[in-house]
Amino acid sequence: MFNKRFVITPAVIVFIGLLTLFICMPVANAYQEVGLQLEGSIIETDPAPFINSNRVMVPVREIANALGADVSWNEEKQAVVVAQGEYQMTMFIGERHAAVNGKDVQLDVAPVIVENRAMVAVRVLADALQVPISWDSETQVVSLGKLALVAGSSLDFPPFEFKEDSELRGFDIDLIKAIEEVSGENIIVKDISFDRLIPSLLSGQVDLIISGLTIIEPRQKIMDFTMPYFDYGDIILSTKGRPSDITLEDLAGKKIAFQLGTTGQEIVSSLAQKHPTTQPVVYESLEEVWAAVEAGQAEAAVVSYPLTAYYLTNHGESNLQMVGPV
């Protein structure tokens, strides 16, 4: 019989080394990372927050300092000390008890060391420093401090709210920034399609709406409005050279364009009921209405005054004009 001899090759040594490395890696590296919001702004920490035993762990010094507390480290006792005014809490690495102003308290999760940083459950710091804390399970973000208010806005409505070079622009955007400054609140504008604004408010996804929302009775039954801040209306649009004092009655029997679902549609429909020879022409977008009048596909249109005024201000080459009263 031949004796079998086993030889450890360099490749096997490398494999064993890698296997040992993975087995001995800090447990924290296997945990799920989460987002951290401080005073309404998302921040990044080193190391990143992670979940341990259903608790979000954060670097003590970085977060405590951001919340106005002092932090010190006792190498001999492997203890981290958080102090603010007369308050002092001492936590020990690997132990689930802490000393708060000399009294022993129990922690849900023991502090750990990750990448030479002491990590502790964020709720411990929030409770100790009396800072509001909340958790969003959908976005996996924990929030500390004063929370930001979320304002819903449909950013396709110039000159009230729109995007230009990825920047938010418009009168409503200026207005909400002024409200933010005067009130001291942190307000974030969230882009939401117009038909989803009110449902988002009712479901609590946003705290307020700033989006050229017209005050009408059905809406007043389910939501609160501020006092009106803009007198919104419609106006007649025609081509240049037409009389500037045209009224609705002057449009009777003519082909009149409007945008679907607007008050312009109601106005033209009412005129057509009184004067059956009137020819209403419906378009999906306001841009199509403007183009139809300029191309002679309609003799006039009933359109949104502020949006059309903004368009004409920025398109001086257009052959369009607004006539009559708003």
C-alpha positions as CSV (number, residue, x, y, z in Angstrom):
1,M,0.0,0.0,0.0
2,F,1.1,3.5,-0.7
3,N,1.0,6.1,2.1
4,K,-1.1,9.2,1.2
5,R,0.7,12.5,2.0
6,F,-1.2,15.8,2.1
7,V,0.6,18.9,1.2
8,I,-0.7,22.4,2.0
9,T,-0.1,24.5,-1.1
10,P,0.2,28.3,-1.2
11,A,-3.3,28.5,-2.7
12,V,-4.8,26.6,0.2
13,I,-3.0,28.9,2.7
14,V,-4.5,31.9,1.0
15,F,-8.0,30.3,1.1
16,I,-7.7,29.5,4.8
17,G,-6.6,33.0,5.5
18,L,-9.5,34.6,3.7
19,L,-11.9,32.2,5.4
20,T,-10.5,33.2,8.8
21,L,-10.7,36.9,7.9
22,F,-14.4,36.7,7.0
23,I,-15.2,34.7,10.1
24,C,-13.4,37.2,12.3
25,M,-14.7,40.4,10.6
26,P,-16.6,42.8,13.0
27,V,-20.2,41.8,13.3
28,A,-21.2,45.4,12.5
29,N,-20.1,45.0,8.9
30,A,-22.9,42.5,8.3
31,Y,-25.6,44.8,9.7
32,Q,-28.0,46.8,7.5
33,E,-27.0,50.4,7.0
34,V,-29.5,53.1,7.5
35,G,-29.9,56.8,6.9
36,L,-29.5,59.5,9.5
37,Q,-31.2,62.9,9.5
38,L,-30.1,65.7,11.8
39,E,-32.2,68.9,12.2
40,G,-33.9,68.1,8.9
41,S,-30.7,67.4,6.8
42,I,-29.4,63.9,5.8
43,I,-25.8,63.5,7.2
44,E,-23.1,60.9,6.7
45,T,-21.0,59.6,9.6
46,D,-17.9,57.6,9.8
47,P,-18.6,54.7,10.4
48,A,-22.1,54.7,8.9
49,P,-25.1,54.0,11.1
50,F,-26.2,50.4,11.2
51,I,-28.9,48.3,12.9
52,N,-28.0,46.0,15.7
53,S,-30.8,44.0,17.6
54,N,-33.4,46.4,16.1
55,R,-31.5,49.4,17.3
56,V,-29.8,52.0,15.1
57,M,-26.1,52.4,16.2
58,V,-24.3,55.6,15.6
59,P,-20.8,57.0,16.4
60,V,-21.1,58.6,19.8
61,R,-18.7,61.5,19.5
62,E,-19.8,62.7,16.1
63,I,-23.5,62.7,17.0
64,A,-23.2,63.9,20.6
65,N,-21.0,66.8,19.5
66,A,-23.5,67.7,16.7
67,L,-26.2,67.8,19.4
68,G,-24.2,70.2,21.6
69,A,-22.7,67.7,24.1
70,D,-19.1,67.0,25.1
71,V,-17.6,63.5,24.7
72,S,-14.5,62.0,26.4
73,W,-12.9,58.5,26.3
74,N,-11.5,56.5,29.2
75,E,-9.1,54.0,27.7
76,E,-8.5,52.1,31.0
77,K,-12.2,51.5,31.7
78,Q,-13.1,51.3,27.9
79,A,-15.8,53.8,28.7
80,V,-17.2,56.8,26.7
81,V,-18.6,59.8,28.7
82,V,-21.2,62.1,27.3
83,A,-21.8,65.4,29.2
84,Q,-24.0,68.4,28.7
85,G,-24.4,70.9,31.5
86,E,-25.1,69.0,34.7
87,Y,-26.0,65.8,32.8
88,Q,-23.4,63.1,32.5
89,M,-23.7,59.5,31.2
90,T,-20.9,56.9,31.1
91,M,-21.2,53.9,28.9
92,F,-18.9,50.9,28.8
93,I,-18.0,49.0,25.6
94,G,-19.6,45.6,25.5
95,E,-21.7,46.2,28.6
96,R,-25.4,46.8,28.8
97,H,-25.3,49.0,31.9
98,A,-24.4,52.7,32.0
99,A,-24.0,55.3,34.8
100,V,-26.2,58.4,34.5
101,N,-25.4,61.1,37.0
102,G,-24.1,58.4,39.3
103,K,-27.1,56.0,38.9
104,D,-27.0,52.7,37.2
105,V,-29.3,52.2,34.2
106,Q,-29.8,49.4,31.7
107,L,-29.2,49.7,27.9
108,D,-31.1,47.6,25.3
109,V,-27.9,47.2,23.3
110,A,-24.3,47.4,24.5
111,P,-22.0,49.9,22.9
112,V,-19.4,48.5,20.5
113,I,-16.2,49.6,18.8
114,V,-16.3,49.8,15.0
115,E,-13.3,51.1,13.1
116,N,-11.9,52.6,16.3
117,R,-15.1,54.5,17.0
118,A,-17.5,53.9,19.9
119,M,-21.0,53.1,18.6
120,V,-24.1,53.4,20.7
121,A,-27.9,53.1,20.1
122,V,-29.0,56.5,18.8
123,R,-32.1,56.5,21.0
124,V,-29.9,56.5,24.1
125,L,-28.3,59.8,23.0
126,A,-31.7,61.2,22.0
127,D,-33.3,60.4,25.3
128,A,-30.2,61.5,27.3
129,L,-30.0,64.9,25.5
130,Q,-33.8,65.3,25.3
131,V,-33.8,65.5,21.5
132,P,-36.9,64.5,19.4
133,I,-36.3,61.2,17.5
134,S,-38.4,59.4,14.9
135,W,-38.0,56.4,12.6
136,D,-39.2,56.1,9.0
137,S,-39.4,52.3,8.2
138,E,-40.1,52.9,4.5
139,T,-37.0,55.0,3.9
140,Q,-35.0,53.4,6.7
141,V,-34.1,56.9,8.0
142,V,-33.8,57.9,11.7
143,S,-34.4,61.6,12.4
144,L,-32.9,63.6,15.2
145,G,-33.7,67.1,16.3
146,K,-36.2,69.5,14.8
147,L,-37.9,67.8,11.8
148,A,-38.3,69.4,8.4
149,L,-41.8,70.2,7.2
150,V,-42.5,68.8,3.7
151,A,-44.3,71.1,1.2
152,G,-45.9,69.3,-1.7
153,S,-45.7,71.2,-5.1
154,S,-46.3,70.2,-8.7
155,L,-43.3,71.8,-10.3
156,D,-44.7,72.2,-13.8
157,F,-46.6,75.5,-13.3
158,P,-44.6,78.6,-14.3
159,P,-44.4,81.3,-13.1
160,F,-45.5,79.8,-9.7
161,E,-43.4,76.7,-9.5
162,F,-41.1,75.1,-12.0
163,K,-37.6,73.7,-12.4
164,E,-34.9,75.6,-14.3
165,D,-31.4,74.1,-14.6
166,S,-32.4,71.7,-11.8
167,E,-33.1,74.7,-9.6
168,L,-36.6,75.3,-8.1
169,R,-38.0,78.6,-9.3
170,G,-41.2,80.6,-9.2
171,F,-43.4,82.9,-7.0
172,D,-44.6,80.0,-4.8
173,I,-41.0,78.9,-4.3
174,D,-40.0,82.4,-3.2
175,L,-43.0,82.5,-0.9
176,I,-42.3,79.3,0.8
177,K,-38.6,80.3,1.3
178,A,-39.9,83.6,2.9
179,I,-42.2,81.6,5.2
180,E,-39.3,79.3,6.1
181,E,-37.1,82.3,7.1
182,V,-39.8,84.1,9.1
183,S,-41.1,81.0,10.9
184,G,-37.7,79.5,11.6
185,E,-39.0,76.1,10.3
186,N,-37.0,73.9,7.9
187,I,-39.2,73.4,4.8
188,I,-38.4,70.9,2.1
189,V,-40.3,71.2,-1.3
190,K,-41.3,67.8,-2.7
191,D,-42.3,67.4,-6.4
192,I,-45.7,65.7,-6.6
193,S,-48.1,65.5,-9.6
194,F,-51.0,67.9,-9.1
195,D,-53.6,65.2,-8.9
196,R,-51.7,63.6,-6.0
197,L,-51.2,66.7,-3.9
198,I,-54.4,66.6,-1.8
199,P,-54.2,62.8,-1.3
200,S,-50.6,63.3,-0.1
201,L,-51.7,65.9,2.3
202,L,-54.6,63.8,3.7
203,S,-52.3,60.8,4.1
204,G,-49.6,62.7,5.9
205,Q,-46.9,62.3,3.3
206,V,-46.7,66.1,3.1
207,D,-47.4,68.7,5.8
208,L,-48.6,71.5,3.5
209,I,-49.2,72.4,-0.2
210,I,-47.7,75.3,-2.1
211,S,-48.8,74.8,-5.6
212,G,-51.2,77.5,-6.9
213,L,-54.1,75.6,-5.4
214,T,-57.4,77.3,-6.0
215,I,-59.7,77.8,-3.0
216,I,-63.0,76.1,-3.7
217,E,-65.7,74.8,-1.4
218,P,-65.1,71.0,-1.8
219,R,-61.5,71.5,-0.9
220,Q,-62.4,73.7,2.1
221,K,-64.3,70.8,3.6
222,I,-61.2,68.6,3.9
223,M,-58.3,71.0,4.3
224,D,-57.3,74.4,5.7
225,F,-56.4,77.3,3.5
226,T,-54.4,80.5,4.2
227,M,-55.9,83.8,3.2
228,P,-55.8,84.2,-0.6
229,Y,-52.5,85.6,-1.8
230,F,-53.1,85.7,-5.6
231,D,-56.2,86.8,-7.6
232,Y,-56.2,84.1,-10.2
233,G,-58.3,84.4,-13.4
234,D,-58.7,83.7,-17.1
235,I,-58.4,86.1,-20.1
236,I,-59.1,86.1,-23.8
237,L,-56.1,85.3,-26.1
238,S,-56.1,86.5,-29.7
239,T,-53.5,87.4,-32.4
240,K,-51.9,90.8,-32.5
241,G,-53.8,93.4,-34.5
242,R,-57.2,92.4,-33.1
243,P,-59.1,95.0,-31.0
244,S,-57.8,95.1,-27.4
245,D,-61.3,95.5,-25.9
246,I,-62.8,92.1,-27.0
247,T,-65.3,90.6,-24.6
248,L,-66.8,87.1,-24.3
249,E,-69.9,88.2,-26.1
250,D,-67.7,89.2,-29.1
251,L,-66.6,85.6,-29.4
252,A,-70.1,84.2,-29.8
253,G,-70.4,82.0,-32.9
254,K,-66.6,81.8,-33.3
255,K,-64.1,78.9,-32.9
256,I,-62.7,79.2,-29.4
257,A,-59.9,77.1,-27.9
258,F,-59.4,76.1,-24.3
259,Q,-57.5,73.6,-22.2
260,L,-59.3,70.5,-21.0
261,G,-60.3,70.5,-17.3
262,T,-59.8,74.3,-16.8
263,T,-62.2,77.1,-15.9
264,G,-61.7,78.2,-19.5
265,Q,-63.6,75.1,-20.5
266,E,-66.5,76.1,-18.2
267,I,-66.5,79.6,-19.6
268,V,-66.5,78.5,-23.3
269,S,-69.1,75.8,-22.6
270,S,-71.4,78.3,-21.0
271,L,-71.0,80.7,-23.9
272,A,-71.8,77.8,-26.4
273,Q,-75.0,77.0,-24.5
274,K,-76.2,80.6,-25.0
275,H,-74.9,80.8,-28.6
276,P,-75.1,77.3,-30.2
277,T,-73.1,78.4,-33.3
278,T,-70.1,78.8,-31.1
279,Q,-67.4,76.1,-31.8
280,P,-65.5,75.0,-28.7
281,V,-62.1,73.5,-29.5
282,V,-60.4,71.5,-26.7
283,Y,-56.7,70.8,-26.2
284,E,-54.8,68.7,-23.7
285,S,-52.2,71.3,-22.8
286,L,-52.0,75.1,-22.6
287,E,-49.1,75.1,-25.0
288,E,-51.4,73.5,-27.6
289,V,-54.0,76.2,-27.1
290,W,-51.4,79.0,-27.6
291,A,-50.1,77.2,-30.8
292,A,-53.6,76.8,-32.1
293,V,-54.5,80.5,-31.8
294,E,-51.2,81.5,-33.4
295,A,-51.6,79.1,-36.3
296,G,-55.2,80.3,-36.9
297,Q,-56.8,77.0,-35.9
298,A,-59.0,79.0,-33.5
299,E,-60.0,82.6,-33.6
300,A,-59.4,83.1,-29.9
301,A,-59.0,81.2,-26.7
302,V,-59.9,81.5,-23.0
303,V,-56.8,80.8,-21.1
304,S,-55.1,81.1,-17.7
305,Y,-54.0,84.7,-17.2
306,P,-50.8,84.3,-15.1
307,L,-49.4,81.4,-17.1
308,T,-50.1,83.1,-20.4
309,A,-48.7,86.4,-19.2
310,Y,-45.5,84.6,-18.2
311,Y,-45.3,82.9,-21.5
312,L,-45.8,86.1,-23.5
313,T,-43.3,87.9,-21.4
314,N,-40.7,85.3,-22.3
315,H,-41.7,85.0,-25.9
316,G,-41.7,88.5,-27.4
317,E,-41.5,87.1,-30.9
318,S,-45.0,85.5,-30.5
319,N,-47.9,86.9,-32.5
320,L,-50.2,86.5,-29.5
321,Q,-51.8,89.1,-27.3
322,M,-54.1,89.1,-24.3
323,V,-57.3,91.2,-24.7
324,G,-60.2,92.3,-22.6
325,P,-60.4,92.2,-18.8
326,V,-59.3,89.3,-16.6
